[in-house]
């Protein structure tokens, strides 16, 4: 049986509602979720069931209507916006479908952005950023801007950027949604390798069946609730 300390992330009673004119739209209707350290968890379900909404709440980009999220045992509902932003930058990495790379920056500069936000002397982190880009296979593309990179290369830059602060938790929202099958396979093999090497935890929203087949665990969302949970393989102890 897992102990509370084994869970990097816990979500308790998460609901999310939006007002649409006179109507209230209930997107999430009571989500309870625990994520083990070192786990690759895939969240699936039809479009519009709240997968991205849940991911944004888990990653502190949005607050739930009710319920709470704990990362490393810290109740994030108790943090001010300023403290929450610092916590997010330190502990959570994000990979999105559309990369969100700054077009005027090189691959290397894009990877260093979270260090700039953190207020550190990012120039001291150049070697670390170079090493990350080499690890994702872009050692020869350091000084290329996004327009000079393929879609798969841009997504690998986004992965390196998500890892530069050594986050314990990485959240990915449809990371292969804009990629062909070959680049999708390459990206997921990269995630598997990073998970094994650094024991980082990944929570991935996707429609990609390949991701689902190779994850530790899959949950299916339906009508704002967890409809099914499938444990496929144990998480290796750290």
C-alpha positions as CSV (number, residue, x, y, z in Angstrom):
1,X,0.0,0.0,0.0
2,X,1.3,3.4,-1.0
3,X,1.9,6.1,1.7
4,X,0.9,9.7,1.4
5,X,4.6,10.6,0.9
6,X,4.7,8.4,-2.2
7,X,2.3,10.7,-4.0
8,X,3.7,13.8,-5.6
9,X,0.2,15.0,-6.6
10,X,-3.2,14.7,-4.9
11,X,-6.5,16.2,-6.1
12,X,-9.4,16.1,-3.7
13,X,-13.0,16.9,-4.7
14,X,-12.1,19.0,-7.7
15,X,-15.1,20.7,-9.4
16,X,-15.0,23.5,-12.0
17,X,-18.0,25.5,-13.2
18,X,-18.3,28.4,-15.6
19,X,-21.2,30.9,-16.0
20,X,-22.5,31.0,-19.6
21,X,-25.2,33.8,-19.6
22,X,-27.8,32.7,-17.1
23,X,-26.6,29.1,-17.1
24,X,-24.0,27.4,-15.0
25,X,-21.8,24.9,-16.9
26,X,-20.4,22.2,-14.7
27,X,-17.2,20.9,-16.4
28,X,-15.6,18.9,-13.6
29,X,-17.9,17.2,-11.1
30,X,-15.9,15.9,-8.3
31,X,-12.4,14.5,-9.2
32,X,-10.3,12.6,-6.7
33,X,-6.9,11.7,-8.1
34,X,-3.6,10.6,-6.7
35,X,-0.3,10.5,-8.7
36,X,2.7,8.5,-7.6
37,X,6.2,9.8,-7.8
38,X,7.8,8.6,-11.0
39,X,4.5,7.7,-12.6
40,X,3.5,8.3,-16.2
41,X,-0.3,8.9,-16.1
42,X,-2.4,9.3,-19.2
43,X,-5.7,11.1,-19.1
44,X,-8.1,10.3,-22.0
45,X,-11.7,10.8,-22.9
46,X,-13.9,12.4,-25.6
47,X,-13.4,16.1,-26.5
48,X,-15.1,18.5,-24.2
49,X,-15.1,16.3,-21.0
50,X,-12.7,18.6,-19.1
51,X,-9.3,16.9,-19.7
52,X,-7.5,20.2,-20.4
53,X,-9.4,22.0,-17.6
54,X,-8.3,19.3,-15.1
55,X,-4.7,19.5,-16.3
56,X,-4.7,23.3,-15.9
57,X,-6.0,22.9,-12.4
58,X,-3.5,20.2,-11.5
59,X,-0.7,22.5,-12.8
60,X,-2.0,25.5,-10.9
61,X,-2.7,27.5,-14.1
62,X,-6.3,27.6,-13.0
63,X,-8.1,27.3,-9.6
64,X,-10.9,24.8,-9.0
65,X,-14.4,26.0,-8.0
66,X,-14.3,23.7,-5.1
67,X,-11.7,21.1,-3.9
68,X,-8.0,21.4,-3.5
69,X,-4.7,20.3,-5.2
70,X,-1.6,19.3,-3.2
71,X,1.8,18.9,-4.6
72,X,4.5,17.5,-2.3
73,X,1.9,17.7,0.4
74,X,1.5,21.5,0.1
75,X,-2.1,22.7,-0.2
76,X,-1.9,25.1,-3.2
77,X,-5.3,26.7,-2.4
78,X,-3.6,28.4,0.5
79,X,-1.0,30.2,-1.6
80,X,-1.3,33.8,-2.9
81,X,-1.0,34.3,-6.7
82,X,2.6,35.5,-6.3
83,X,3.7,32.4,-4.2
84,X,1.7,30.1,-6.5
85,X,3.6,31.5,-9.6
86,X,7.0,30.8,-7.8
87,X,5.9,27.4,-6.8
88,X,4.8,26.5,-10.3
89,X,8.0,27.7,-11.8
90,X,10.0,25.6,-9.4
91,X,8.1,22.3,-9.3
92,X,6.0,22.1,-12.5
93,X,7.0,21.9,-16.2
94,X,4.5,22.2,-19.0
95,X,4.4,20.9,-22.6
96,X,1.6,22.1,-24.8
97,X,0.3,21.0,-28.2
98,X,1.4,24.2,-30.0
99,X,4.8,24.6,-28.4
100,X,4.5,28.4,-27.5
101,X,8.1,29.0,-28.5
102,X,9.0,32.7,-28.8
103,X,9.7,33.1,-32.6
104,X,12.5,35.7,-32.2
105,X,14.4,33.5,-29.8
106,X,16.7,30.6,-30.7
107,X,16.1,27.1,-29.4
108,X,18.7,27.7,-26.7
109,X,17.2,31.0,-25.6
110,X,13.7,29.5,-25.5
111,X,14.9,26.7,-23.2
112,X,16.4,29.3,-20.9
113,X,13.2,31.3,-20.5
114,X,12.0,29.6,-17.3
115,X,15.4,30.4,-15.7
116,X,15.0,34.1,-16.7
117,X,11.5,34.1,-15.2
118,X,12.9,32.6,-12.0
119,X,15.2,35.6,-11.7
120,X,18.4,33.6,-11.7
121,X,21.5,34.6,-13.7
122,X,20.4,32.5,-16.7
123,X,23.7,32.8,-18.4
124,X,25.2,30.4,-15.8
125,X,22.6,27.9,-17.0
126,X,23.7,27.9,-20.6
127,X,25.7,24.7,-20.3
128,X,22.7,22.9,-18.7
129,X,20.4,24.1,-21.5
130,X,22.9,22.9,-24.1
131,X,23.0,19.5,-22.4
132,X,19.2,19.2,-22.4
133,X,19.0,20.1,-26.1
134,X,21.7,17.5,-26.8
135,X,19.7,15.0,-24.8
136,X,16.6,15.6,-26.9
137,X,18.6,15.3,-30.1
138,X,19.0,19.0,-31.0
139,X,22.7,19.6,-30.2
140,X,23.2,20.8,-33.8
141,X,20.2,23.1,-33.7
142,X,21.0,25.3,-30.7
143,X,20.9,28.6,-32.6
144,X,18.0,27.9,-34.9
145,X,14.8,29.9,-34.4
146,X,11.4,28.1,-34.3
147,X,10.7,28.9,-38.0
148,X,13.9,27.0,-38.9
149,X,12.8,23.9,-37.0
150,X,10.3,21.1,-37.9
151,X,7.2,20.5,-35.8
152,X,8.9,17.6,-34.1
153,X,12.0,19.6,-33.3
154,X,9.9,22.5,-31.9
155,X,8.2,20.1,-29.6
156,X,11.5,18.7,-28.4
157,X,12.6,22.2,-27.6
158,X,9.4,22.6,-25.6
159,X,10.2,19.4,-23.7
160,X,13.8,20.7,-22.9
161,X,12.3,24.0,-21.8
162,X,9.9,22.2,-19.5
163,X,12.8,20.4,-17.9
164,X,15.3,23.2,-17.4
165,X,14.2,23.9,-13.8
166,X,14.3,20.2,-13.0
167,X,10.6,20.0,-12.1
168,X,9.4,17.0,-10.2
169,X,6.1,17.1,-12.2
170,X,5.7,17.5,-16.0
171,X,2.2,18.1,-17.4
172,X,1.6,17.7,-21.1
173,X,-1.6,18.7,-23.0
174,X,-1.9,16.8,-26.3
175,X,1.9,17.0,-26.9
176,X,1.6,14.9,-30.1
177,X,-1.6,16.6,-31.4
178,X,0.3,18.5,-34.1
179,X,2.8,15.8,-35.0
180,X,2.8,12.9,-37.5
181,X,3.1,9.3,-36.3
182,X,6.9,9.1,-36.6
183,X,7.5,12.3,-34.5
184,X,4.8,11.2,-32.0
185,X,6.6,7.9,-31.5
186,X,10.0,9.7,-31.1
187,X,8.5,12.2,-28.6
188,X,7.0,9.4,-26.4
189,X,10.2,7.4,-26.5
190,X,11.9,10.6,-25.2
191,X,9.4,10.9,-22.4
192,X,9.9,7.3,-21.4
193,X,13.7,7.8,-21.4
194,X,13.5,10.9,-19.3
195,X,11.1,9.2,-16.9
196,X,13.5,6.3,-16.4
197,X,16.6,8.5,-16.1
198,X,15.3,11.3,-13.8
199,X,12.2,9.6,-12.2
200,X,10.2,12.6,-13.2
201,X,6.4,12.3,-13.0
202,X,4.4,12.9,-16.2
203,X,0.7,13.5,-16.5
204,X,-0.3,13.5,-20.1
205,X,-3.7,14.5,-21.7
206,X,-3.9,12.8,-25.1
207,X,-6.0,10.9,-27.6
208,X,-2.9,9.0,-28.7
209,X,-3.5,5.3,-28.1
210,X,0.3,4.6,-28.3
211,X,0.8,6.8,-25.2
212,X,-2.0,5.0,-23.4
213,X,-0.5,1.6,-24.1
214,X,2.9,2.4,-22.6
215,X,1.8,4.5,-19.6
216,X,1.8,3.2,-16.1
217,X,-1.8,4.1,-15.7
218,X,-4.7,5.4,-17.7
219,X,-7.8,7.2,-16.5
220,X,-10.8,7.9,-18.7
221,X,-12.9,11.1,-18.1
222,X,-16.5,11.1,-19.0
223,X,-19.1,13.8,-18.1
224,X,-16.7,15.6,-15.8
225,X,-15.9,12.5,-13.7
226,X,-13.4,9.6,-13.7
227,X,-15.3,6.8,-15.5
228,X,-12.5,4.2,-15.6
229,X,-9.0,3.6,-14.3
230,X,-6.6,1.1,-15.8
231,X,-3.3,0.2,-14.0
232,X,-1.0,-1.3,-16.7
233,X,2.3,-1.7,-15.0
234,X,3.8,-0.9,-11.6
235,X,5.8,2.3,-11.0
236,X,9.4,1.5,-10.3
237,X,10.4,2.6,-6.8
238,X,12.8,5.5,-6.5
